[in-house]
Amino acid sequence: MFDLDRWEEIFETIRKNKLRTFLTGLSVASGIFILVILLGIGEGMRNGIAREFEQDASNLIFVWPGVTSKEHKGLNPGRRIQLKNEDYSRILLEHNDKLDKTSSTYQVWSNVVSYGKESGSYRMDGVFPDYQYLENMSLTAGRFINTNDIQHVEKTVVIGYQVKKDLFKDEDPIGKYVELAGINFKVVGVFTDPGGEREEARVVIPITTAQKALGGSNNIGRLYLTLKPEENFDAAVAASIAFSQELEGYLKDRHTIAPDDNRAININNSLEQAKRFYGLMDMIRLFFWGVGVCTIIAGVVGVSNIMLIIVKERTREIGIRKALGAQPLSIVGMILHESIFVTAIAGFVGLIFSLTLLEFIGPAIETQFIYNPTVNFTVALNTVFILVLAGALAGFFPAWRAARIKPIIALRDE
């Protein structure tokens, strides 16, 4: 029930102690502000990490060869390992039931690509059709490399959007021919990549054409593999780790590499990395919650101290109320009402200010590991709940003390 007299008492107390109330409210508002900003940064870090993993397939296993660092079976260290088509074919044959998307690649890091009077130096990737999904490419025009291109060693090329802008400007490139390594290739598609301009400054051709036209023989540079989906994230991580270990053992045995040589075969498992990063993000978010809550507690302690002072100042008034028949519950309600009101108003000010700051400044924050820091509505509701609870706790002990004051003792207070 709305009690006008009680509200008048609360506002009268605030008017009499403006500076004290302002400083108390400022401590609470600062606590909520810091908590929401920290949670926003934590979410921004999670978004940044997620964006990094979105650049490729989420469960990608990426293999590339290195140089041996240990002697093994009479072979000296320092051998450069070269993967072959047979490696890729054997992996597909033995693990066909586990694999989803696959591609080996043959790459040349700098090739001059020309169209008319325009030319530029771009990376060339010889690939299989699944490479589009493994690299998370999106087509803006035409098509990607297909099985027919691979089987018939077609001279087709899919160019990155940056290549299209450099060479074709506003002209439609589909069906046109570009010169690559002195050979004319027909442009059949244009792609974009989440990695941005660096990843879009390359061209993609069938791996069979790349190996034949550019002297690759049966050599391959990298392997890209994904496994079939599992029931949940943990099962997918476990399956991915087990497969990576099996794959590493197979390649080391095939290329006569010491089992404990960690430099000859390199395997990057995106699921394993994702689990590690997300686990770290959860710990950071928990730490942020801890810091924010501790800051709020500091503000609540300040509110509680102020309410104790108020109870001390109004001891005689409380004694008169009790002498006239006021129940302890009404005394507790009076103190709690004021405490919750001050805490809630100050907290809402801090909440609104922090959410406004994230709304306008957040989208402009775009670093490698922080992207679009935000706080969702559920978290905001949780913060409001914390506010109400904090206000009640701040006023409870002073209110309980006030309710226990004996009228005769209170009336003697000066």
Backbone hydrogen bonds, N-H to C=O, Kabsch-Sander energy under -0.5 kcal/mol:
donor,donor_aa,acceptor,acceptor_aa,energy
4,L,2,F,-0.7
7,W,3,D,-1.8
8,E,4,L,-2.3
9,E,5,D,-2.1
10,I,6,R,-2.2
11,F,7,W,-2.4
12,E,8,E,-2.0
13,T,9,E,-2.4
14,I,10,I,-2.1
15,R,11,F,-2.3
16,K,12,E,-1.9
17,N,13,T,-1.2
18,K,15,R,-0.7
21,T,17,N,-2.6
22,F,18,K,-2.7
23,L,19,L,-2.6
24,T,20,R,-2.1
25,G,21,T,-2.8
26,L,22,F,-2.5
27,S,23,L,-1.7
28,V,24,T,-1.6
29,A,25,G,-3.0
30,S,26,L,-2.5
31,G,27,S,-1.6
32,I,28,V,-2.2
33,F,29,A,-2.6
34,I,30,S,-2.7
35,L,31,G,-2.3
36,V,32,I,-2.6
37,I,33,F,-2.4
38,L,34,I,-2.6
39,L,35,L,-2.4
40,G,36,V,-2.4
41,I,37,I,-2.5
42,G,38,L,-2.5
43,E,39,L,-2.3
44,G,40,G,-2.4
45,M,41,I,-2.5
46,R,42,G,-1.9
47,N,43,E,-2.5
48,G,44,G,-2.3
49,I,45,M,-2.3
50,A,46,R,-2.5
51,R,47,N,-2.4
52,E,48,G,-1.7
53,F,49,I,-1.8
54,E,50,A,-1.6
55,Q,51,R,-0.5
55,Q,52,E,-0.9
56,D,53,F,-1.1
57,A,134,L,-2.5
60,L,57,A,-1.4
61,I,225,L,-3.2
62,F,60,L,-0.5
62,F,268,N,-2.7
63,V,223,L,-2.6
64,W,266,N,-2.2
66,G,264,A,-3.2
67,V,263,R,-0.7
68,T,79,R,-2.7
72,H,75,L,-2.0
75,L,72,H,-1.8
78,G,68,T,-2.3
81,I,66,G,-2.5
81,I,79,R,-0.6
83,L,81,I,-0.5
83,L,220,I,-0.6
85,N,218,N,-2.0
87,D,84,K,-0.7
88,Y,84,K,-1.4
89,S,85,N,-2.6
90,R,86,E,-2.6
91,I,87,D,-2.0
92,L,88,Y,-2.2
93,L,89,S,-2.2
94,E,90,R,-2.6
95,H,91,I,-1.9
98,K,95,H,-1.4
99,L,95,H,-1.9
100,D,226,T,-3.3
103,S,224,Y,-2.2
105,T,222,R,-2.0
106,Y,126,G,-1.9
108,V,124,M,-2.2
111,N,122,Y,-2.1
113,V,111,N,-0.6
113,V,120,G,-3.1
114,S,179,E,-2.1
115,Y,118,E,-3.1
118,E,115,Y,-2.2
120,G,113,V,-1.8
122,Y,111,N,-3.3
122,Y,120,G,-0.6
123,R,201,A,-1.1
124,M,108,V,-3.0
125,D,203,V,-2.5
126,G,106,Y,-3.2
127,V,125,D,-0.6
127,V,205,I,-2.4
131,Y,128,F,-1.8
132,Q,129,P,-1.4
133,Y,130,D,-1.0
134,L,130,D,-2.1
135,E,131,Y,-2.2
136,N,133,Y,-0.6
137,M,132,Q,-2.8
138,S,192,T,-2.3
140,T,190,V,-2.7
141,A,190,V,-1.3
143,R,188,V,-2.7
150,I,146,N,-1.5
151,Q,147,T,-2.7
152,H,148,N,-2.4
153,V,150,I,-0.8
154,E,149,D,-2.1
156,T,154,E,-1.3
157,V,186,K,-2.6
158,V,204,V,-2.9
159,I,189,G,-2.3
160,G,202,R,-2.1
161,Y,191,F,-1.8
162,Q,200,E,-0.5
163,V,200,E,-1.2
164,K,160,G,-2.3
165,K,161,Y,-2.2
166,D,162,Q,-2.1
167,L,163,V,-2.8
168,F,164,K,-2.3
169,K,164,K,-0.8
169,K,165,K,-0.6
171,E,168,F,-3.0
175,G,187,V,-2.9
176,K,173,P,-2.4
178,V,185,F,-2.6
179,E,114,S,-2.7
180,L,178,V,-0.6
180,L,183,I,-3.2
181,A,112,V,-0.8
183,I,180,L,-1.6
185,F,178,V,-3.2
186,K,155,K,-2.7
187,V,176,K,-3.2
188,V,157,V,-2.5
188,V,186,K,-0.5
189,G,157,V,-0.9
190,V,141,A,-2.3
191,F,159,I,-2.1
192,T,138,S,-3.0
196,G,193,D,-2.2
199,E,196,G,-0.5
200,E,196,G,-1.6
201,A,197,E,-0.9
201,A,198,R,-0.5
202,R,200,E,-0.9
203,V,123,R,-2.6
204,V,158,V,-2.9
205,I,125,D,-2.5
207,I,127,V,-2.0
210,A,206,P,-2.3
211,Q,207,I,-2.6
212,K,208,T,-1.7
213,A,209,T,-3.2
214,L,210,A,-1.9
216,G,210,A,-0.5
216,G,211,Q,-1.6
217,S,211,Q,-1.4
219,N,216,G,-2.7
220,I,83,L,-2.2
221,G,105,T,-3.6
222,R,105,T,-1.1
223,L,63,V,-2.4
224,Y,103,S,-2.9
225,L,61,I,-2.3
226,T,101,K,-2.1
227,L,59,N,-0.6
228,K,98,K,-2.7
236,A,232,N,-2.1
237,V,233,F,-2.4
238,A,234,D,-2.4
239,A,235,A,-2.5
240,S,236,A,-2.3
241,I,237,V,-2.5
242,A,238,A,-2.3
243,F,239,A,-2.3
244,S,240,S,-2.3
245,Q,241,I,-2.2
246,E,242,A,-2.1
247,L,243,F,-2.9
248,E,244,S,-2.4
249,G,245,Q,-2.2
250,Y,246,E,-2.2
251,L,247,L,-2.3
252,K,248,E,-2.2
253,D,249,G,-2.1
254,R,250,Y,-2.4
255,H,251,L,-1.9
256,T,253,D,-0.9
257,I,252,K,-2.7
261,D,258,A,-2.0
262,N,260,D,-0.8
266,N,64,W,-2.4
268,N,62,F,-3.1
269,N,267,I,-0.6
270,S,60,L,-2.6
270,S,268,N,-0.7
273,Q,269,N,-2.1
274,A,270,S,-2.7
275,K,271,L,-2.5
276,R,272,E,-1.9
277,F,273,Q,-2.8
278,Y,274,A,-3.0
279,G,275,K,-2.1
280,L,276,R,-1.9
281,M,277,F,-2.6
282,D,278,Y,-2.2
283,M,279,G,-1.8
284,I,280,L,-2.3
285,R,281,M,-2.7
286,L,282,D,-2.2
287,F,283,M,-2.3
288,F,284,I,-2.6
289,W,285,R,-2.5
290,G,286,L,-2.3
291,V,287,F,-2.6
292,G,288,F,-2.8
293,V,289,W,-2.9
294,C,290,G,-2.4
295,T,291,V,-2.0
296,I,292,G,-2.2
297,I,293,V,-2.8
298,A,294,C,-2.0
299,G,295,T,-1.7
300,V,296,I,-2.7
301,V,297,I,-2.7
302,G,298,A,-1.6
303,V,299,G,-2.1
304,S,300,V,-2.9
305,N,301,V,-2.5
306,I,302,G,-2.1
307,M,303,V,-2.5
308,L,304,S,-2.0
309,I,305,N,-2.0
310,I,306,I,-2.4
311,V,307,M,-2.5
312,K,308,L,-2.3
313,E,309,I,-2.5
314,R,310,I,-1.8
315,T,312,K,-1.2
318,I,314,R,-2.7
319,G,315,T,-2.3
320,I,316,R,-2.2
321,R,317,E,-2.3
322,K,318,I,-2.4
323,A,319,G,-2.4
324,L,320,I,-1.8
325,G,322,K,-1.4
326,A,321,R,-2.7
330,S,327,Q,-0.7
331,I,327,Q,-1.5
332,V,328,P,-2.6
333,G,329,L,-2.6
334,M,330,S,-2.0
335,I,331,I,-1.9
336,L,332,V,-2.8
337,H,333,G,-2.5
338,E,334,M,-1.5
339,S,335,I,-2.2
340,I,336,L,-3.0
341,F,337,H,-2.1
342,V,338,E,-2.3
343,T,339,S,-2.3
344,A,340,I,-2.9
345,I,341,F,-2.4
346,A,342,V,-2.1
347,G,343,T,-2.7
348,F,344,A,-2.9
349,V,345,I,-2.0
350,G,346,A,-2.2
351,L,347,G,-2.7
352,I,348,F,-3.0
353,F,349,V,-2.3
354,S,350,G,-2.1
355,L,351,L,-2.6
356,T,352,I,-2.3
357,L,353,F,-2.2
358,L,354,S,-2.4
359,E,355,L,-2.2
360,F,356,T,-2.0
361,I,357,L,-2.9
362,G,357,L,-0.6
362,G,358,L,-1.1
364,A,361,I,-1.1
365,I,361,I,-0.7
365,I,362,G,-1.7
366,E,364,A,-0.7
367,T,370,I,-2.7
371,Y,44,G,-2.1
372,N,365,I,-1.5
374,T,40,G,-0.5
380,A,376,N,-1.8
381,L,377,F,-2.3
382,N,378,T,-2.3
383,T,379,V,-2.2
384,V,380,A,-2.0
385,F,381,L,-2.2
386,I,382,N,-2.2
387,L,383,T,-2.2
388,V,384,V,-2.3
389,L,385,F,-2.5
390,A,386,I,-2.9
391,G,387,L,-2.6
392,A,388,V,-2.2
393,L,389,L,-2.6
394,A,390,A,-2.5
395,G,391,G,-1.5
396,F,392,A,-1.5
397,F,393,L,-0.8
399,A,395,G,-2.2
400,W,396,F,-3.0
401,R,397,F,-2.1
402,A,398,P,-2.3
403,A,399,A,-2.4
404,R,400,W,-1.1
405,I,402,A,-1.1
410,A,406,K,-2.6
411,L,407,P,-2.5
412,R,408,I,-0.7
412,R,409,I,-0.5
413,D,409,I,-0.5
413,D,410,A,-1.2
